[in-house]
Amino acid sequence: MTRLAGASTEEASQRSLIVLGSTGSVGCNTLDVARRHADQYSVVGLSARSNVDRLLEQIRLFRPEFAAVENVEAGANLEQVLTSEGLSGTKVLTGANAATTLLEELKADVVMAAIVGSAGLHSAFRAVELGLTVLIANKEPLVMAGHLFKQAAKQSGAMLLPVDSEHNAVFQCVAGANAVDQSVSKIVLTASGGPFFRAAKLPSWASLAGITPEQAVAHPNWNMGAKISVDSATMMNKGLELIEACNLFDLPVDKVEILLHPQSVVHAMVHFVDGSSIAQMGLPDMRVPIAHAMAWPHRFESGVSNISLAEVGQLTFREPDYQCMPCLRLARDVAKEQSPVLATKLNAANEVAVEAFLAGKLPFVKIPEVIAKVLDDGNGNRADDMETLIGIDYEARRQASQLV
Ligand SMILES: NC(=O)c1ccc[n+]([C@@H]2O[C@H](COP(=O)([O-])OP(=O)(O)OC[C@H]3O[C@@H](n4cnc5c(N)ncnc54)[C@H](OP(=O)(O)O)[C@@H]3O)[C@@H](O)[C@H]2O)c1
């Protein structure tokens, strides 16, 4: 397994931090952790799409040098308010390239990539190209182009630290091990089952026909953004994570197992060839993996208490039933192909279908149908450059939108 980051013995001094997607669920949790460690982190850049109200609150608190707003009108509004409040020390960047310009202007030490979906691809990749320490929560770019991220990190010297809780858990389990490729026999990613796949008797996919967006986003364990919550409900989230894990840890799909674990206490486990297995546990709160990545290779407080196994009482695990989880099945089939082209199509079609479902334009159960049709169309050519993948993403989105 490729080490994602090399251990450092340096004691942490104050580091500058950019949070991309600062107004989202991961972004807010990151700022919560940063606030607790103001002696070690200074927040110099924030970015959002259009949520000016929340961005303004964050600017008042952290006084960053730059704020990037993708939506031009929203950015202009923010600038006006900042001027009227005497906060024009924070410069506003707007437009589609605002987040990448922010990275180039500031060249911060650490970047949290927490934009949702492939919208975060350019900025996360730019952060890697610039050789920064990139804490990556934004899983979709890793699904599409994990191999390019790793190549770019090798070239630029960037550190790529996984923040997605399962991948961060794997990283914690293998950290410090030498020659991990030979020593690891398998990794296990756990899945809560979202709101629908938790009961002893799993529902058939067809029985979920009437599911509404409100029901789908109501995740029982995690408090997350709308898109990832729907992905958890369809089980596509675990499918994306499966591909993300194969890409991040250079593993074939048969070395990555998925287990349903409704309590969300064990986030991942690594089996070693000598019969040892190491699991990472914690309360389902993203501040745990965020704090781990921010403090790495040290540790500091996240604001989350340790798990009490006595209180939890019972931990249960079972294999998923791919028959009732068509999204997970599609993602597993794509993972087997090890094709960035297919992974990009899967991700793009899923993003379009989920957005349509959230907007009330597509029934829940039709999400995998749209994805399957986009995947069926054309072949899985190799794509070794970002431009080709971006073209494939665009075309898959166009097809998925038509199907919707
Ligand atoms: N939430 C979790 O617990 C969790 C756990 C593991 C991994 N992740 C991954 O982390 C990423 C973020 O998830 P989240 O749940 O935090 O999402 P979220 O709550 O929906 O927040 C998304 C963030 O991205 C910004 N954004 C959306 N579209 C954008 C665009 N086109 N250009 C620029 N910025 C844009 C949003 O700005 P506005 O607020 O202005 O719209 C917001 O700041 C996802 O890839 C997700 O899979 C999340």
Ligand as a Chemical Component Dictionary entry (heavy atoms), coordinates in Angstrom:
data_LIG
# 
_chem_comp.id                   LIG 
_chem_comp.type                 NON-POLYMER 
_chem_comp.pdbx_formal_charge   0 
_chem_comp.three_letter_code    LIG 
# 
loop_
_chem_comp_atom.comp_id 
_chem_comp_atom.atom_id 
_chem_comp_atom.alt_atom_id 
_chem_comp_atom.type_symbol 
_chem_comp_atom.charge 
_chem_comp_atom.model_Cartn_x 
_chem_comp_atom.model_Cartn_y 
_chem_comp_atom.model_Cartn_z 
_chem_comp_atom.pdbx_ordinal 
LIG N1  N1  N 0  -21.013 15.401 5.916  1  
LIG C1  C1  C 0  -20.292 14.392 6.321  2  
LIG O1  O1  O 0  -20.407 13.957 7.461  3  
LIG C2  C2  C 0  -19.295 13.752 5.379  4  
LIG C3  C3  C 0  -18.615 12.610 5.797  5  
LIG C4  C4  C 0  -17.664 12.059 4.936  6  
LIG C5  C5  C 0  -17.409 12.619 3.698  7  
LIG N2  N2  N 1  -18.120 13.715 3.323  8  
LIG C6  C6  C 0  -17.864 14.294 1.998  9  
LIG O2  O2  O 0  -17.461 15.648 2.179  10 
LIG C7  C7  C 0  -17.981 16.463 1.113  11 
LIG C8  C8  C 0  -18.831 17.581 1.721  12 
LIG O3  O3  O 0  -19.975 16.996 2.315  13 
LIG P1  P1  P 0  -20.965 17.844 3.229  14 
LIG O4  O4  O 0  -21.929 16.875 3.779  15 
LIG O5  O5  O -1 -20.181 18.726 4.149  16 
LIG O6  O6  O 0  -21.709 18.734 2.114  17 
LIG P2  P2  P 0  -22.660 19.991 2.325  18 
LIG O7  O7  O 0  -23.068 20.109 3.744  19 
LIG O8  O8  O 0  -23.707 19.905 1.297  20 
LIG O9  O9  O 0  -21.685 21.227 2.002  21 
LIG C9  C9  C 0  -21.148 21.390 0.734  22 
LIG C10 C10 C 0  -20.219 22.587 0.684  23 
LIG O10 O10 O 0  -19.761 22.742 -0.670 24 
LIG C11 C11 C 0  -20.155 24.033 -1.158 25 
LIG N3  N3  N 0  -20.488 23.886 -2.571 26 
LIG C12 C12 C 0  -21.496 23.163 -3.116 27 
LIG N4  N4  N 0  -21.485 23.262 -4.460 28 
LIG C13 C13 C 0  -20.451 24.063 -4.769 29 
LIG C14 C14 C 0  -19.943 24.569 -5.996 30 
LIG N5  N5  N 0  -20.497 24.270 -7.174 31 
LIG N6  N6  N 0  -18.843 25.367 -5.947 32 
LIG C15 C15 C 0  -18.281 25.702 -4.776 33 
LIG N7  N7  N 0  -18.723 25.264 -3.578 34 
LIG C16 C16 C 0  -19.797 24.455 -3.576 35 
LIG C17 C17 C 0  -21.347 24.438 -0.321 36 
LIG O11 O11 O 0  -21.542 25.852 -0.337 37 
LIG P3  P3  P 0  -23.023 26.472 0.018  38 
LIG O12 O12 O 0  -23.257 26.163 1.454  39 
LIG O13 O13 O 0  -22.874 27.910 -0.258 40 
LIG O14 O14 O 0  -23.996 25.774 -0.883 41 
LIG C18 C18 C 0  -20.893 23.900 1.040  42 
LIG O15 O15 O 0  -19.951 24.777 1.608  43 
LIG C19 C19 C 0  -18.767 15.519 0.204  44 
LIG O16 O16 O 0  -17.961 15.108 -0.858 45 
LIG C20 C20 C 0  -19.087 14.334 1.101  46 
LIG O17 O17 O 0  -19.216 13.123 0.393  47 
LIG C21 C21 C 0  -19.046 14.295 4.122  48 
# 
loop_
_chem_comp_bond.comp_id 
_chem_comp_bond.atom_id_1 
_chem_comp_bond.atom_id_2 
_chem_comp_bond.value_order 
_chem_comp_bond.pdbx_ordinal 
LIG N1  C1  SING 1  
LIG C1  O1  DOUB 2  
LIG C1  C2  SING 3  
LIG C2  C3  SING 4  
LIG C2  C21 DOUB 5  
LIG C3  C4  DOUB 6  
LIG C4  C5  SING 7  
LIG C5  N2  DOUB 8  
LIG N2  C6  SING 9  
LIG N2  C21 SING 10 
LIG C6  O2  SING 11 
LIG C6  C20 SING 12 
LIG O2  C7  SING 13 
LIG C7  C8  SING 14 
LIG C7  C19 SING 15 
LIG C8  O3  SING 16 
LIG O3  P1  SING 17 
LIG P1  O4  DOUB 18 
LIG P1  O5  SING 19 
LIG P1  O6  SING 20 
LIG O6  P2  SING 21 
LIG P2  O7  DOUB 22 
LIG P2  O8  SING 23 
LIG P2  O9  SING 24 
LIG O9  C9  SING 25 
LIG C9  C10 SING 26 
LIG C10 O10 SING 27 
LIG C10 C18 SING 28 
LIG O10 C11 SING 29 
LIG C11 N3  SING 30 
LIG C11 C17 SING 31 
LIG N3  C12 SING 32 
LIG N3  C16 SING 33 
LIG C12 N4  DOUB 34 
LIG N4  C13 SING 35 
LIG C13 C14 SING 36 
LIG C13 C16 DOUB 37 
LIG C14 N5  SING 38 
LIG C14 N6  DOUB 39 
LIG N6  C15 SING 40 
LIG C15 N7  DOUB 41 
LIG N7  C16 SING 42 
LIG C17 O11 SING 43 
LIG C17 C18 SING 44 
LIG O11 P3  SING 45 
LIG P3  O12 DOUB 46 
LIG P3  O13 SING 47 
LIG P3  O14 SING 48 
LIG C18 O15 SING 49 
LIG C19 O16 SING 50 
LIG C19 C20 SING 51 
LIG C20 O17 SING 52 
# 
